[in-house]
Amino acid sequence: MSDKKQTKQVELQSGAFEYAHVSPFKLNAVAQAERKRYIKDELDGVEPKPPTYSITHGGGKIPGGKELPTWEQEYDYTAEYIAELRTELDALRDEHDERNQHVEVPPAIQARFVDLHNALDGWDGYVKTVSKLGRAMQYKKRNVGFWLMFGKDMPEDDGWLKEQAAIGIDISEVSDDPQERFVYWLETEFVSTDAEYLKLVAIVEGRTKEMQEARLVARSIFQHPLG
């Protein structure tokens, strides 16, 4: 049995290039490794978690007059719950705007305004952190895919970099790291248009028809014995 991978070809303005698909499981492992690194280095080792809120349950009295115990239950904020809070905040704002501005807002309403703002600010901060983490994972996964599929096409010498310097491009911050240097070359030399770049992204992310079919087959193979 041959160990040679089946190759395909992609047409770019700079030429026709052969590539072999990379296992999506390998790229997912790369993304998970980047997730661990990002949390360790960028988030000081703190796993991003959604903010929480508490609800008091129980209470009341039985017919004999005995008071029933209460307890606090903590819940994670969800997108649906946050949508409810935003609706409530908008309603309070509208109600306040309709009132005479010289009429003092009741303390209970002021406190609710503060609670809603704090809750929404906490959620927005969480979403921002998770979004940055997700982009870092996607960026690393995509660039490693580029490297494994098209790294062989990068020139071995730095003539292309000298040509960039000759036409006035500042190359002082081009990384010496092989993968980062490759990504810079891919973005500035290998592809000629946004459409070409997106074509390579689709190949790496398995959004071509052939890759989607291959993933369905792989999924059925793995799911059958597990089932």
C-alpha positions as protocol buffer text, in pm:
chain_id: "A"
residue {
  index: 1
  type: MET
  ca { x: 0 y: 0 z: 0 }
}
residue {
  index: 2
  type: SER
  ca { x: 142 y: 337 z: -104 }
}
residue {
  index: 3
  type: ASP
  ca { x: 207 y: 602 z: 160 }
}
residue {
  index: 4
  type: LYS
  ca { x: 182 y: 879 z: -98 }
}
residue {
  index: 5
  type: LYS
  ca { x: -110 y: 1111 z: -35 }
}
residue {
  index: 6
  type: GLN
  ca { x: -358 y: 1184 z: -309 }
}
residue {
  index: 7
  type: THR
  ca { x: -301 y: 1537 z: -434 }
}
residue {
  index: 8
  type: LYS
  ca { x: -529 y: 1794 z: -590 }
}
residue {
  index: 9
  type: GLN
  ca { x: -455 y: 2114 z: -776 }
}
residue {
  index: 10
  type: VAL
  ca { x: -559 y: 2473 z: -720 }
}
residue {
  index: 11
  type: GLU
  ca { x: -537 y: 2740 z: -988 }
}
residue {
  index: 12
  type: LEU
  ca { x: -410 y: 3081 z: -883 }
}
residue {
  index: 13
  type: GLN
  ca { x: -294 y: 3378 z: -1088 }
}
residue {
  index: 14
  type: SER
  ca { x: 62 y: 3292 z: -987 }
}
residue {
  index: 15
  type: GLY
  ca { x: 25 y: 2938 z: -1125 }
}
residue {
  index: 16
  type: ALA
  ca { x: -118 y: 2593 z: -1063 }
}
residue {
  index: 17
  type: PHE
  ca { x: -21 y: 2431 z: -731 }
}
residue {
  index: 18
  type: GLU
  ca { x: -64 y: 2080 z: -599 }
}
residue {
  index: 19
  type: TYR
  ca { x: -169 y: 2015 z: -241 }
}
residue {
  index: 20
  type: ALA
  ca { x: -276 y: 1725 z: -22 }
}
residue {
  index: 21
  type: HIS
  ca { x: -561 y: 1759 z: 226 }
}
residue {
  index: 22
  type: VAL
  ca { x: -476 y: 1760 z: 596 }
}
residue {
  index: 23
  type: SER
  ca { x: -677 y: 1557 z: 844 }
}
residue {
  index: 24
  type: PRO
  ca { x: -944 y: 1777 z: 1009 }
}
residue {
  index: 25
  type: PHE
  ca { x: -874 y: 1589 z: 1331 }
}
residue {
  index: 26
  type: LYS
  ca { x: -511 y: 1707 z: 1318 }
}
residue {
  index: 27
  type: LEU
  ca { x: -618 y: 2066 z: 1260 }
}
residue {
  index: 28
  type: ASN
  ca { x: -870 y: 2044 z: 1543 }
}
residue {
  index: 29
  type: ALA
  ca { x: -589 y: 1921 z: 1769 }
}
residue {
  index: 30
  type: VAL
  ca { x: -388 y: 2227 z: 1663 }
}
residue {
  index: 31
  type: ALA
  ca { x: -684 y: 2451 z: 1754 }
}
residue {
  index: 32
  type: GLN
  ca { x: -720 y: 2289 z: 2097 }
}
residue {
  index: 33
  type: ALA
  ca { x: -349 y: 2334 z: 2163 }
}
residue {
  index: 34
  type: GLU
  ca { x: -382 y: 2701 z: 2070 }
}
residue {
  index: 35
  type: ARG
  ca { x: -680 y: 2728 z: 2305 }
}
residue {
  index: 36
  type: LYS
  ca { x: -468 y: 2602 z: 2595 }
}
residue {
  index: 37
  type: ARG
  ca { x: -184 y: 2836 z: 2503 }
}
residue {
  index: 38
  type: TYR
  ca { x: -414 y: 3138 z: 2473 }
}
residue {
  index: 39
  type: ILE
  ca { x: -577 y: 3076 z: 2810 }
}
residue {
  index: 40
  type: LYS
  ca { x: -238 y: 3028 z: 2974 }
}
residue {
  index: 41
  type: ASP
  ca { x: -59 y: 3324 z: 2814 }
}
residue {
  index: 42
  type: GLU
  ca { x: -334 y: 3575 z: 2735 }
}
residue {
  index: 43
  type: LEU
  ca { x: -588 y: 3505 z: 3011 }
}
residue {
  index: 44
  type: ASP
  ca { x: -345 y: 3426 z: 3295 }
}
residue {
  index: 45
  type: GLY
  ca { x: -469 y: 3068 z: 3307 }
}
residue {
  index: 46
  type: VAL
  ca { x: -830 y: 3166 z: 3377 }
}
residue {
  index: 47
  type: GLU
  ca { x: -1086 y: 2968 z: 3179 }
}
residue {
  index: 48
  type: PRO
  ca { x: -1349 y: 3205 z: 3037 }
}
residue {
  index: 49
  type: LYS
  ca { x: -1682 y: 3136 z: 3201 }
}
residue {
  index: 50
  type: PRO
  ca { x: -2015 y: 3314 z: 3164 }
}
residue {
  index: 51
  type: PRO
  ca { x: -2119 y: 3542 z: 3450 }
}
residue {
  index: 52
  type: THR
  ca { x: -2377 y: 3404 z: 3689 }
}
residue {
  index: 53
  type: TYR
  ca { x: -2683 y: 3527 z: 3873 }
}
residue {
  index: 54
  type: SER
  ca { x: -2867 y: 3396 z: 4180 }
}
residue {
  index: 55
  type: ILE
  ca { x: -3235 y: 3329 z: 4238 }
}
residue {
  index: 56
  type: THR
  ca { x: -3392 y: 3272 z: 4577 }
}
residue {
  index: 57
  type: HIS
  ca { x: -3614 y: 2964 z: 4584 }
}
residue {
  index: 58
  type: GLY
  ca { x: -3857 y: 2834 z: 4843 }
}
residue {
  index: 59
  type: GLY
  ca { x: -3997 y: 3049 z: 5117 }
}
residue {
  index: 60
  type: GLY
  ca { x: -4354 y: 3118 z: 5211 }
}
residue {
  index: 61
  type: LYS
  ca { x: -4560 y: 2970 z: 5494 }
}
residue {
  index: 62
  type: ILE
  ca { x: -4756 y: 2654 z: 5544 }
}
residue {
  index: 63
  type: PRO
  ca { x: -5117 y: 2675 z: 5677 }
}
residue {
  index: 64
  type: GLY
  ca { x: -4994 y: 2633 z: 6036 }
}
residue {
  index: 65
  type: GLY
  ca { x: -4789 y: 2949 z: 6003 }
}
residue {
  index: 66
  type: LYS
  ca { x: -4447 y: 2784 z: 5989 }
}
residue {
  index: 67
  type: GLU
  ca { x: -4208 y: 2958 z: 5749 }
}
residue {
  index: 68
  type: LEU
  ca { x: -4053 y: 2742 z: 5479 }
}
residue {
  index: 69
  type: PRO
  ca { x: -3676 y: 2758 z: 5421 }
}
residue {
  index: 70
  type: THR
  ca { x: -3524 y: 2944 z: 5129 }
}
residue {
  index: 71
  type: TRP
  ca { x: -3211 y: 2874 z: 4931 }
}
residue {
  index: 72
  type: GLU
  ca { x: -3002 y: 3045 z: 4666 }
}
residue {
  index: 73
  type: GLN
  ca { x: -2952 y: 2878 z: 4328 }
}
residue {
  index: 74
  type: GLU
  ca { x: -2684 y: 3005 z: 4093 }
}
residue {
  index: 75
  type: TYR
  ca { x: -2732 y: 3004 z: 3715 }
}
residue {
  index: 76
  type: ASP
  ca { x: -2512 y: 3091 z: 3420 }
}
residue {
  index: 77
  type: TYR
  ca { x: -2621 y: 3381 z: 3206 }
}
residue {
  index: 78
  type: THR
  ca { x: -2739 y: 3269 z: 2861 }
}
residue {
  index: 79
  type: ALA
  ca { x: -2792 y: 3463 z: 2540 }
}
residue {
  index: 80
  type: GLU
  ca { x: -3169 y: 3421 z: 2583 }
}
residue {
  index: 81
  type: TYR
  ca { x: -3164 y: 3557 z: 2939 }
}
residue {
  index: 82
  type: ILE
  ca { x: -2944 y: 3848 z: 2835 }
}
residue {
  index: 83
  type: ALA
  ca { x: -3194 y: 3931 z: 2559 }
}
residue {
  index: 84
  type: GLU
  ca { x: -3465 y: 3951 z: 2826 }
}
residue {
  index: 85
  type: LEU
  ca { x: -3250 y: 4185 z: 3035 }
}
residue {
  index: 86
  type: ARG
  ca { x: -3184 y: 4411 z: 2736 }
}
residue {
  index: 87
  type: THR
  ca { x: -3557 y: 4426 z: 2667 }
}
residue {
  index: 88
  type: GLU
  ca { x: -3622 y: 4517 z: 3030 }
}
residue {
  index: 89
  type: LEU
  ca { x: -3354 y: 4788 z: 3024 }
}
residue {
  index: 90
  type: ASP
  ca { x: -3496 y: 4938 z: 2704 }
}
residue {
  index: 91
  type: ALA
  ca { x: -3844 y: 4942 z: 2858 }
}
residue {
  index: 92
  type: LEU
  ca { x: -3715 y: 5118 z: 3171 }
}
residue {
  index: 93
  type: ARG
  ca { x: -3533 y: 5375 z: 2959 }
}
residue {
  index: 94
  type: ASP
  ca { x: -3844 y: 5442 z: 2751 }
}
residue {
  index: 95
  type: GLU
  ca { x: -4055 y: 5480 z: 3063 }
}
residue {
  index: 96
  type: HIS
  ca { x: -3803 y: 5716 z: 3220 }
}
residue {
  index: 97
  type: ASP
  ca { x: -3772 y: 5927 z: 2903 }
}
residue {
  index: 98
  type: GLU
  ca { x: -4149 y: 5971 z: 2893 }
}
residue {
  index: 99
  type: ARG
  ca { x: -4147 y: 6111 z: 3244 }
}
residue {
  index: 100
  type: ASN
  ca { x: -4069 y: 6467 z: 3339 }
}
residue {
  index: 101
  type: GLN
  ca { x: -3691 y: 6488 z: 3359 }
}
residue {
  index: 102
  type: HIS
  ca { x: -3723 y: 6691 z: 3679 }
}
residue {
  index: 103
  type: VAL
  ca { x: -3901 y: 6406 z: 3857 }
}
residue {
  index: 104
  type: GLU
  ca { x: -3657 y: 6199 z: 4060 }
}
residue {
  index: 105
  type: VAL
  ca { x: -3635 y: 5835 z: 3963 }
}
residue {
  index: 106
  type: PRO
  ca { x: -3735 y: 5608 z: 4253 }
}
residue {
  index: 107
  type: PRO
  ca { x: -3438 y: 5443 z: 4429 }
}
residue {
  index: 108
  type: ALA
  ca { x: -3565 y: 5095 z: 4342 }
}
residue {
  index: 109
  type: ILE
  ca { x: -3565 y: 5184 z: 3969 }
}
residue {
  index: 110
  type: GLN
  ca { x: -3219 y: 5337 z: 3997 }
}
residue {
  index: 111
  type: ALA
  ca { x: -3091 y: 5020 z: 4164 }
}
residue {
  index: 112
  type: ARG
  ca { x: -3245 y: 4809 z: 3888 }
}
residue {
  index: 113
  type: PHE
  ca { x: -3076 y: 5025 z: 3625 }
}
residue {
  index: 114
  type: VAL
  ca { x: -2742 y: 4959 z: 3795 }
}
residue {
  index: 115
  type: ASP
  ca { x: -2807 y: 4585 z: 3820 }
}
residue {
  index: 116
  type: LEU
  ca { x: -2900 y: 4561 z: 3454 }
}
residue {
  index: 117
  type: HIS
  ca { x: -2599 y: 4761 z: 3339 }
}
residue {
  index: 118
  type: ASN
  ca { x: -2363 y: 4549 z: 3550 }
}
residue {
  index: 119
  type: ALA
  ca { x: -2514 y: 4227 z: 3417 }
}
residue {
  index: 120
  type: LEU
  ca { x: -2493 y: 4339 z: 3054 }
}
residue {
  index: 121
  type: ASP
  ca { x: -2139 y: 4475 z: 3095 }
}
residue {
  index: 122
  type: GLY
  ca { x: -2030 y: 4143 z: 3248 }
}
residue {
  index: 123
  type: TRP
  ca { x: -2188 y: 3947 z: 2965 }
}
residue {
  index: 124
  type: ASP
  ca { x: -2039 y: 4172 z: 2696 }
}
residue {
  index: 125
  type: GLY
  ca { x: -1694 y: 4128 z: 2849 }
}
residue {
  index: 126
  type: TYR
  ca { x: -1737 y: 3751 z: 2851 }
}
residue {
  index: 127
  type: VAL
  ca { x: -1852 y: 3745 z: 2487 }
}
residue {
  index: 128
  type: LYS
  ca { x: -1557 y: 3964 z: 2385 }
}
residue {
  index: 129
  type: THR
  ca { x: -1310 y: 3731 z: 2558 }
}
residue {
  index: 130
  type: VAL
  ca { x: -1463 y: 3418 z: 2406 }
}
residue {
  index: 131
  type: SER
  ca { x: -1470 y: 3579 z: 2062 }
}
residue {
  index: 132
  type: LYS
  ca { x: -1100 y: 3667 z: 2081 }
}
residue {
  index: 133
  type: LEU
  ca { x: -1021 y: 3314 z: 2194 }
}
residue {
  index: 134
  type: GLY
  ca { x: -1222 y: 3170 z: 1906 }
}
residue {
  index: 135
  type: ARG
  ca { x: -1047 y: 3393 z: 1652 }
}
residue {
  index: 136
  type: ALA
  ca { x: -705 y: 3292 z: 1787 }
}
residue {
  index: 137
  type: MET
  ca { x: -796 y: 2923 z: 1750 }
}
residue {
  index: 138
  type: GLN
  ca { x: -933 y: 2974 z: 1399 }
}
residue {
  index: 139
  type: TYR
  ca { x: -630 y: 3180 z: 1292 }
}
residue {
  index: 140
  type: LYS
  ca { x: -382 y: 2919 z: 1419 }
}
residue {
  index: 141
  type: LYS
  ca { x: -577 y: 2628 z: 1268 }
}
residue {
  index: 142
  type: ARG
  ca { x: -603 y: 2804 z: 932 }
}
residue {
  index: 143
  type: ASN
  ca { x: -237 y: 2907 z: 917 }
}
residue {
  index: 144
  type: VAL
  ca { x: -110 y: 2560 z: 1011 }
}
residue {
  index: 145
  type: GLY
  ca { x: -336 y: 2422 z: 737 }
}
residue {
  index: 146
  type: PHE
  ca { x: -184 y: 2667 z: 489 }
}
residue {
  index: 147
  type: TRP
  ca { x: 164 y: 2567 z: 604 }
}
residue {
  index: 148
  type: LEU
  ca { x: 105 y: 2193 z: 571 }
}
residue {
  index: 149
  type: MET
  ca { x: -67 y: 2221 z: 232 }
}
residue {
  index: 150
  type: PHE
  ca { x: 136 y: 2493 z: 60 }
}
residue {
  index: 151
  type: GLY
  ca { x: 454 y: 2538 z: 263 }
}
residue {
  index: 152
  type: LYS
  ca { x: 655 y: 2351 z: -1 }
}
residue {
  index: 153
  type: ASP
  ca { x: 575 y: 2622 z: -256 }
}
residue {
  index: 154
  type: MET
  ca { x: 749 y: 2899 z: -63 }
}
residue {
  index: 155
  type: PRO
  ca { x: 1086 y: 2998 z: -218 }
}
residue {
  index: 156
  type: GLU
  ca { x: 1388 y: 2875 z: -26 }
}
residue {
  index: 157
  type: ASP
  ca { x: 1572 y: 3207 z: -67 }
}
residue {
  index: 158
  type: ASP
  ca { x: 1462 y: 3556 z: 39 }
}
residue {
  index: 159
  type: GLY
  ca { x: 1470 y: 3711 z: -306 }
}
residue {
  index: 160
  type: TRP
  ca { x: 1097 y: 3788 z: -283 }
}
residue {
  index: 161
  type: LEU
  ca { x: 1155 y: 3974 z: 44 }
}
residue {
  index: 162
  type: LYS
  ca { x: 1437 y: 4180 z: -105 }
}
residue {
  index: 163
  type: GLU
  ca { x: 1209 y: 4273 z: -394 }
}
residue {
  index: 164
  type: GLN
  ca { x: 951 y: 4400 z: -147 }
}
residue {
  index: 165
  type: ALA
  ca { x: 1215 y: 4611 z: 27 }
}
residue {
  index: 166
  type: ALA
  ca { x: 1328 y: 4748 z: -310 }
}
residue {
  index: 167
  type: ILE
  ca { x: 982 y: 4888 z: -383 }
}
residue {
  index: 168
  type: GLY
  ca { x: 957 y: 5055 z: -43 }
}
residue {
  index: 169
  type: ILE
  ca { x: 775 y: 4798 z: 169 }
}
residue {
  index: 170
  type: ASP
  ca { x: 885 y: 4799 z: 534 }
}
residue {
  index: 171
  type: ILE
  ca { x: 998 y: 4442 z: 600 }
}
residue {
  index: 172
  type: SER
  ca { x: 1157 y: 4515 z: 938 }
}
residue {
  index: 173
  type: GLU
  ca { x: 876 y: 4341 z: 1128 }
}
residue {
  index: 174
  type: VAL
  ca { x: 858 y: 4030 z: 911 }
}
residue {
  index: 175
  type: SER
  ca { x: 899 y: 3743 z: 1155 }
}
residue {
  index: 176
  type: ASP
  ca { x: 1192 y: 3500 z: 1154 }
}
residue {
  index: 177
  type: ASP
  ca { x: 956 y: 3225 z: 1268 }
}
residue {
  index: 178
  type: PRO
  ca { x: 920 y: 2988 z: 969 }
}
residue {
  index: 179
  type: GLN
  ca { x: 542 y: 2954 z: 991 }
}
residue {
  index: 180
  type: GLU
  ca { x: 476 y: 3324 z: 1050 }
}
residue {
  index: 181
  type: ARG
  ca { x: 717 y: 3414 z: 768 }
}
residue {
  index: 182
  type: PHE
  ca { x: 535 y: 3169 z: 542 }
}
residue {
  index: 183
  type: VAL
  ca { x: 194 y: 3321 z: 621 }
}
residue {
  index: 184
  type: TYR
  ca { x: 330 y: 3667 z: 536 }
}
residue {
  index: 185
  type: TRP
  ca { x: 462 y: 3532 z: 206 }
}
residue {
  index: 186
  type: LEU
  ca { x: 131 y: 3361 z: 130 }
}
residue {
  index: 187
  type: GLU
  ca { x: -67 y: 3679 z: 192 }
}
residue {
  index: 188
  type: THR
  ca { x: 166 y: 3914 z: 2 }
}
residue {
  index: 189
  type: GLU
  ca { x: 311 y: 3693 z: -274 }
}
residue {
  index: 190
  type: PHE
  ca { x: 124 y: 3364 z: -318 }
}
residue {
  index: 191
  type: VAL
  ca { x: -231 y: 3498 z: -356 }
}
residue {
  index: 192
  type: SER
  ca { x: -321 y: 3789 z: -582 }
}
residue {
  index: 193
  type: THR
  ca { x: -679 y: 3864 z: -481 }
}
residue {
  index: 194
  type: ASP
  ca { x: -915 y: 3832 z: -186 }
}
residue {
  index: 195
  type: ALA
  ca { x: -1105 y: 3569 z: -384 }
}
residue {
  index: 196
  type: GLU
  ca { x: -792 y: 3355 z: -412 }
}
residue {
  index: 197
  type: TYR
  ca { x: -727 y: 3383 z: -41 }
}
residue {
  index: 198
  type: LEU
  ca { x: -1084 y: 3280 z: 37 }
}
residue {
  index: 199
  type: LYS
  ca { x: -1046 y: 2987 z: -202 }
}
residue {
  index: 200
  type: LEU
  ca { x: -747 y: 2863 z: 1 }
}
residue {
  index: 201
  type: VAL
  ca { x: -939 y: 2919 z: 325 }
}
residue {
  index: 202
  type: ALA
  ca { x: -1224 y: 2703 z: 190 }
}
residue {
  index: 203
  type: ILE
  ca { x: -975 y: 2427 z: 105 }
}
residue {
  index: 204
  type: VAL
  ca { x: -811 y: 2435 z: 449 }
}
residue {
  index: 205
  type: GLU
  ca { x: -1144 y: 2447 z: 632 }
}
residue {
  index: 206
  type: GLY
  ca { x: -1284 y: 2160 z: 428 }
}
residue {
  index: 207
  type: ARG
  ca { x: -1562 y: 2356 z: 264 }
}
residue {
  index: 208
  type: THR
  ca { x: -1503 y: 2211 z: -82 }
}
residue {
  index: 209
  type: LYS
  ca { x: -1756 y: 1955 z: -204 }
}
residue {
  index: 210
  type: GLU
  ca { x: -1503 y: 1671 z: -198 }
}
residue {
  index: 211
  type: MET
  ca { x: -1393 y: 1743 z: 157 }
}
residue {
  index: 212
  type: GLN
  ca { x: -1750 y: 1769 z: 283 }
}
residue {
  index: 213
  type: GLU
  ca { x: -1826 y: 1427 z: 136 }
}
residue {
  index: 214
  type: ALA
  ca { x: -1508 y: 1283 z: 288 }
}
residue {
  index: 215
  type: ARG
  ca { x: -1603 y: 1418 z: 630 }
}
residue {
  index: 216
  type: LEU
  ca { x: -1947 y: 1260 z: 608 }
}
residue {
  index: 217
  type: VAL
  ca { x: -1787 y: 924 z: 529 }
}
residue {
  index: 218
  type: ALA
  ca { x: -1535 y: 961 z: 815 }
}
residue {
  index: 219
  type: ARG
  ca { x: -1813 y: 1057 z: 1054 }
}
residue {
  index: 220
  type: SER
  ca { x: -2018 y: 750 z: 965 }
}
residue {
  index: 221
  type: ILE
  ca { x: -1713 y: 525 z: 1008 }
}
residue {
  index: 222
  type: PHE
  ca { x: -1642 y: 660 z: 1357 }
}
residue {
  index: 223
  type: GLN
  ca { x: -2004 y: 677 z: 1469 }
}
residue {
  index: 224
  type: HIS
  ca { x: -2096 y: 322 z: 1368 }
}
residue {
  index: 225
  type: PRO
  ca { x: -1869 y: 136 z: 1615 }
}
residue {
  index: 226
  type: LEU
  ca { x: -1940 y: 392 z: 1886 }
}
residue {
  index: 227
  type: GLY
  ca { x: -2312 y: 341 z: 1842 }
}
